[in-house]
């Protein structure tokens, strides 16, 4: 018989505070500047901890890798 388990590991995952801030941008109009100086404007549908985004633009749904993003600007 092996030793007793003293403390059980909590199954609850803590949300990353940065991800909580990024979620505030969801369903809002944004302007995204990419490192190649290309800009995309549209409604932000999804974003993750790596800044990978899905936006709805005038031409349709577009996905942008976070490594290609210089900044995301919230539009009024």
DSSP file (Angstrom, degrees, kcal/mol; ACC not computed):
  #  RESIDUE AA STRUCTURE BP1 BP2  ACC     N-H-->O    O-->H-N    N-H-->O    O-->H-N    TCO  KAPPA ALPHA  PHI   PSI    X-CA   Y-CA   Z-CA
    1    1 A X              0   0    0      0, 0.0     2,-0.1     0, 0.0     3,-0.1   0.000 360.0 360.0 360.0 133.9    0.0    0.0    0.0
    2    2 A X        -     0   0    0      1,-0.2     0, 0.0     0, 0.0     0, 0.0  -0.328 360.0 -73.7 -86.4 172.5    1.3    3.4   -0.9
    3    3 A X        -     0   0    0      1,-0.1    -1,-0.2    -2,-0.1     2,-0.1  -0.124  55.6 -93.2 -64.1 160.9    1.2    6.6    1.1
    4    4 A X        -     0   0    0      1,-0.1     2,-0.7    -3,-0.1    -1,-0.1  -0.374  33.9-113.4 -72.8 151.2   -1.9    8.6    1.7
    5    5 A X        -     0   0    0      1,-0.2     3,-0.1    -2,-0.1    -1,-0.1  -0.790  31.3-173.7 -84.1 119.2   -2.9   11.5   -0.5
    6    6 A X        +     0   0    0     -2,-0.7     2,-0.4     1,-0.3    -1,-0.2   0.907  67.8  15.3 -84.1 -43.9   -2.6   14.5    1.8
    7    7 A X  S    S-     0   0    0      3,-0.0     2,-0.3     0, 0.0    -1,-0.3  -0.997  72.2-136.0-135.6 132.3   -4.0   17.2   -0.5
    8    8 A X        -     0   0    0     -2,-0.4     2,-0.3    -3,-0.1     3,-0.0  -0.656  30.4-110.8 -85.3 140.8   -6.0   16.7   -3.7
    9    9 A X        -     0   0    0     -2,-0.3     2,-0.2     1,-0.1    -1,-0.1  -0.524  36.5-112.2 -71.0 133.0   -5.0   18.9   -6.7
   10   10 A X        -     0   0    0     -2,-0.3    -1,-0.1     1,-0.1    -3,-0.0  -0.462  17.6-155.9 -68.5 133.0   -7.7   21.4   -7.4
   11   11 A X        +     0   0    0     -2,-0.2     2,-0.3     2,-0.1    -1,-0.1   0.593  63.4 107.4 -82.8 -12.1   -9.4   20.8  -10.7
   12   12 A X        -     0   0    0      1,-0.0     2,-0.4     2,-0.0    -2,-0.1  -0.527  62.8-146.2 -73.6 126.5  -10.4   24.5  -11.0
   13   13 A X        -     0   0    0     -2,-0.3     2,-0.4     1,-0.0    -2,-0.1  -0.774  10.0-134.8 -92.3 135.5   -8.4   26.4  -13.6
   14   14 A X        -     0   0    0     -2,-0.4     2,-0.2     1,-0.0     3,-0.0  -0.759  22.8-121.0 -89.6 133.9   -7.6   30.0  -12.9
   15   15 A X        -     0   0    0     -2,-0.4     2,-0.2     1,-0.1    -1,-0.0  -0.533  26.6-111.2 -76.4 136.7   -8.2   32.3  -15.8
   16   16 A X     >  -     0   0    0     -2,-0.2     4,-1.7     1,-0.1     3,-0.3  -0.491  20.5-137.2 -63.8 127.8   -5.2   34.3  -17.0
   17   17 A X  H  > S+     0   0    0      1,-0.2     4,-1.6    -2,-0.2    -1,-0.1   0.838 104.3  55.6 -59.5 -32.8   -5.8   38.0  -16.2
   18   18 A X  H  > S+     0   0    0      1,-0.2     4,-2.4     2,-0.2    -1,-0.2   0.911 105.1  51.7 -65.1 -41.3   -4.5   39.0  -19.6
   19   19 A X  H  > S+     0   0    0     -3,-0.3     4,-2.1     1,-0.2    -1,-0.2   0.876 105.6  55.6 -63.2 -37.0   -7.1   36.8  -21.3
   20   20 A X  H  X S+     0   0    0     -4,-1.7     4,-0.6     1,-0.2    -1,-0.2   0.898 109.7  46.4 -61.5 -40.6   -9.8   38.4  -19.2
   21   21 A X  H >< S+     0   0    0     -4,-1.6     3,-1.0     1,-0.2     4,-0.3   0.900 111.0  51.7 -68.4 -40.9   -8.7   41.8  -20.6
   22   22 A X  H >< S+     0   0    0     -4,-2.4     3,-1.7     1,-0.2     4,-0.3   0.845 100.1  63.4 -65.5 -33.1   -8.5   40.6  -24.2
   23   23 A X  H >< S+     0   0    0     -4,-2.1     3,-1.3     1,-0.3    -1,-0.2   0.749  88.3  70.9 -63.7 -22.7  -12.0   39.2  -23.9
   24   24 A X  T << S+     0   0    0     -3,-1.0    -1,-0.3    -4,-0.6    -2,-0.2   0.735  92.4  58.6 -65.2 -20.9  -13.3   42.7  -23.4
   25   25 A X  T X  S+     0   0    0     -3,-1.7     3,-1.4    -4,-0.3    19,-0.3   0.638  80.2 115.7 -81.9 -15.5  -12.5   43.4  -27.1
   26   26 A X  T <  S+     0   0    0     -3,-1.3    19,-0.2    -4,-0.3     3,-0.1  -0.259  81.6  11.1 -61.7 141.4  -14.8   40.6  -28.3
   27   27 A X  T 3  S+     0   0    0     17,-3.8     2,-0.3     1,-0.3    -1,-0.3   0.704 105.5 114.0  63.5  23.7  -17.7   41.7  -30.5
   28   28 A X  S <  S-     0   0    0     -3,-1.4    16,-2.7    16,-0.4     2,-0.4  -0.869  76.0-101.3-118.5 156.5  -16.3   45.2  -30.8
   29   29 A X  E     +A   43   0A   0     -2,-0.3    46,-2.8    46,-0.3     2,-0.3  -0.624  49.6 176.2 -77.6 130.9  -15.0   46.9  -33.9
   30   30 A X  E     -AB  42  74A   0     12,-3.2    12,-2.2    -2,-0.4     2,-0.5  -0.905  30.6-140.8-134.3 159.9  -11.2   46.9  -34.0
   31   31 A X  E     -AB  41  73A   0     42,-2.7    42,-3.3    -2,-0.3     2,-0.5  -0.995  21.6-161.2-119.2 125.0   -8.3   47.9  -36.3
   32   32 A X  E     -AB  40  72A   0      8,-3.4     8,-2.1    -2,-0.5     2,-0.6  -0.935   3.7-159.2-113.9 121.5   -5.4   45.5  -36.4
   33   33 A X  E     -AB  39  71A   0     38,-2.1    37,-3.0    -2,-0.5    38,-1.6  -0.876  13.8-153.8 -98.2 124.9   -2.0   46.6  -37.7
   34   34 A X  E >   - B   0  69A   0      4,-2.9     3,-1.9    -2,-0.6    35,-0.3  -0.546  28.8-108.2 -94.4 163.1    0.1   43.7  -38.8
   35   35 A X  T 3  S+     0   0    0     33,-2.7    34,-0.1     1,-0.3    -1,-0.1   0.708 119.6  60.2 -64.3 -20.6    3.9   43.6  -38.8
   36   36 A X  T 3  S-     0   0    0     32,-0.3    -1,-0.3     2,-0.1     3,-0.1   0.193 121.3-108.3 -90.8  17.2    3.9   43.8  -42.6
   37   37 A X  S <  S+     0   0    0     -3,-1.9     2,-0.4     1,-0.3    -2,-0.1   0.586  76.5 136.9  66.3  14.9    2.0   47.2  -42.3
   38   38 A X        -     0   0    0      2,-0.0    -4,-2.9     0, 0.0     2,-0.4  -0.738  41.1-151.4 -86.5 138.9   -1.2   45.7  -43.6
   39   39 A X  E     -A   33   0A   0     -2,-0.4     2,-0.4    -6,-0.2    -6,-0.2  -0.877   9.9-165.4-113.4 147.2   -4.3   46.8  -41.6
   40   40 A X  E     -A   32   0A   0     -8,-2.1    -8,-3.4    -2,-0.4     2,-0.4  -0.994   4.2-167.2-127.4 134.7   -7.5   44.9  -41.1
   41   41 A X  E     +A   31   0A   0     -2,-0.4    17,-0.4   -10,-0.2     2,-0.3  -0.985  34.5  93.9-124.8 133.4  -10.7   46.5  -39.8
   42   42 A X  E    S-A   30   0A   0    -12,-2.2   -12,-3.2    -2,-0.4     2,-0.5  -0.986  72.7 -47.6 174.7-170.3  -13.7   44.6  -38.6
   43   43 A X  E     -AC  29  56A   0     13,-2.2    13,-2.7    -2,-0.3     2,-0.6  -0.775  51.4-128.5 -91.0 125.0  -15.6   43.0  -35.7
   44   44 A X  E     + C   0  55A   0    -16,-2.7   -17,-3.8    -2,-0.5   -16,-0.4  -0.619  31.9 172.4 -76.3 117.6  -13.4   40.9  -33.4
   45   45 A X  E     +     0   0A   0      9,-3.0     2,-0.3    -2,-0.6    10,-0.2   0.819  62.1   3.6 -95.4 -37.1  -15.1   37.5  -33.0
   46   46 A X  E     + C   0  54A   0      8,-1.6     8,-2.1   -20,-0.1    -1,-0.3  -0.998  55.2 177.3-152.4 149.4  -12.5   35.6  -31.0
   47   47 A X  E     - C   0  53A   0     -2,-0.3     2,-0.2     6,-0.2     6,-0.2  -0.985   9.3-164.7-150.4 145.4   -9.1   36.0  -29.4
   48   48 A X    >   -     0   0    0      4,-1.3     3,-2.0    -2,-0.3    -2,-0.0  -0.648  43.6 -85.9-123.7-176.8   -6.8   33.7  -27.4
   49   49 A X  T 3  S+     0   0    0      1,-0.3   -31,-0.0    -2,-0.2   -30,-0.0   0.685 126.3  55.2 -64.8 -18.5   -3.8   34.1  -25.1
   50   50 A X  T 3  S-     0   0    0      2,-0.1    -1,-0.3    17,-0.0     3,-0.1   0.319 116.8-113.0 -94.5   6.9   -1.4   34.0  -28.2
   51   51 A X    <   +     0   0    0     -3,-2.0     2,-0.3     1,-0.3    -2,-0.1   0.615  63.0 154.7  66.2  16.6   -3.3   37.0  -29.8
   52   52 A X        -     0   0    0     13,-0.1    -4,-1.3    14,-0.1     2,-0.3  -0.597  26.6-166.6 -67.1 133.0   -4.6   34.7  -32.6
   53   53 A X  E     -CD  47  64A   0     11,-2.6    11,-2.4    -2,-0.3     2,-0.5  -0.903  28.1-154.8-129.3 154.3   -7.7   36.5  -33.7
   54   54 A X  E     +CD  46  63A   0     -8,-2.1    -9,-3.0    -2,-0.3    -8,-1.6  -0.997  25.5 179.4-121.7 123.7  -10.8   35.9  -35.8
   55   55 A X  E     -CD  44  62A   0      7,-2.7     7,-2.8    -2,-0.5     2,-0.7  -0.945  28.3-133.8-127.4 149.3  -12.4   39.0  -37.3
   56   56 A X  E     +CD  43  61A   0    -13,-2.7   -13,-2.2    -2,-0.4     5,-0.2  -0.896  36.4 175.5 -99.6 112.3  -15.4   39.6  -39.5
   57   57 A X  E >   - D   0  60A   0      3,-3.0     3,-0.9    -2,-0.7   -15,-0.1  -0.448  49.4 -90.4-107.2-178.5  -14.4   42.1  -42.2
   58   58 A X  T 3  S+     0   0    0    -17,-0.4     3,-0.1     1,-0.2   -16,-0.1   0.743 128.5  47.7 -65.5 -22.7  -16.2   43.5  -45.2
   59   59 A X  T 3  S-     0   0    0      1,-0.3     2,-0.3     0, 0.0    -1,-0.2   0.510 123.1 -93.4 -96.3  -5.6  -14.8   40.6  -47.3
   60   60 A X  E <   -D   57   0A   0     -3,-0.9    -3,-3.0     2,-0.0     2,-0.3  -0.880  69.3 -13.2 131.6-162.8  -15.7   37.9  -44.8
   61   61 A X  E     -D   56   0A   0     -2,-0.3     2,-0.4    -5,-0.2    -5,-0.2  -0.621  60.3-175.5 -80.6 130.9  -14.2   35.9  -41.9
   62   62 A X  E     -D   55   0A   0     -7,-2.8    -7,-2.7    -2,-0.3     2,-0.4  -0.974  15.1-152.6-130.8 143.9  -10.4   36.3  -41.5
   63   63 A X  E     -D   54   0A   0     -2,-0.4     2,-0.4    -9,-0.2    -9,-0.2  -0.947  11.5-170.4-114.2 135.0   -8.0   34.6  -39.1
   64   64 A X  E     -D   53   0A   0    -11,-2.4   -11,-2.6    -2,-0.4     2,-0.2  -0.992  21.6-126.9-128.4 127.8   -4.7   36.3  -38.1
   65   65 A X    >   -     0   0    0     -2,-0.4     3,-1.7   -13,-0.2     4,-0.3  -0.475  19.2-127.7 -70.6 141.4   -1.9   34.7  -36.2
   66   66 A X  G >  S+     0   0    0      1,-0.3     3,-1.2     2,-0.2    -1,-0.1   0.780 105.7  65.0 -60.9 -29.0   -0.8   36.5  -33.1
   67   67 A X  G 3  S+     0   0    0      1,-0.2    -1,-0.3   -33,-0.0   -16,-0.1   0.667 101.3  51.6 -70.1 -14.7    2.8   36.5  -34.2
   68   68 A X  G <  S+     0   0    0     -3,-1.7   -33,-2.7   -34,-0.1     2,-0.4   0.470  89.7  99.0 -97.6  -3.6    1.9   38.7  -37.1
   69   69 A X  E <   +B   34   0A   0     -3,-1.2   -35,-0.3    -4,-0.3     3,-0.1  -0.723  42.0 179.9 -93.8 129.9    0.1   41.4  -35.1
   70   70 A X  E    S-     0   0A   0    -37,-3.0     2,-0.3    -2,-0.4   -36,-0.2   0.873  71.4 -23.1 -88.0 -49.0    1.8   44.6  -34.1
   71   71 A X  E     -B   33   0A   0    -38,-1.6   -38,-2.1     2,-0.0     2,-0.5  -0.991  49.2-135.3-157.8 162.5   -1.2   46.0  -32.2
   72   72 A X  E     -B   32   0A   0     -2,-0.3     2,-0.5   -40,-0.2   -40,-0.2  -0.990  22.4-162.0-120.8 124.3   -5.0   45.9  -31.9
   73   73 A X  E     -B   31   0A   0    -42,-3.3   -42,-2.7    -2,-0.5     2,-0.4  -0.916  14.9-133.6-111.3 130.4   -6.9   49.2  -31.7
   74   74 A X  E     -B   30   0A   0     -2,-0.5     2,-0.3   -44,-0.2   -44,-0.2  -0.688  23.0-146.7 -80.6 128.5  -10.4   49.5  -30.3
   75   75 A X              0   0    0    -46,-2.8   -46,-0.3    -2,-0.4    -1,-0.0  -0.687 360.0 360.0 -96.6 151.1  -12.6   51.7  -32.6
   76   76 A X              0   0    0     -2,-0.3    -1,-0.1   -48,-0.1   -46,-0.1   0.444 360.0 360.0 -85.4 360.0  -15.4   53.9  -31.3
